[in-house]
Amino acid sequence: CESELSRSAQHCSAFFKEKKRIPWREAKGKIAAEALIPYPPGIPLVNPGELVTEEIWEYMEEYRKKGLHFHGPSDASLDSFCVL
């Protein structure tokens, strides 16, 4: 079981690591450098330092295709996404 301390260290480490902007279509299976927060409901699906799983990618892709609102990515259109 992962401790809260190690999880916090993972997020802190991700904040300071070098980031790379890639096309959104290539983000599946990569480690996120920014959050993915669909709104509504406003609950983060991915935080920096976490894996963009296939399930999360598909969910966010549906939001993107429908033109729905989300927070986190520096590219508001989600055409590109920052990864580690």
Disulfide bonds with the S-S distance in Angstrom:
none
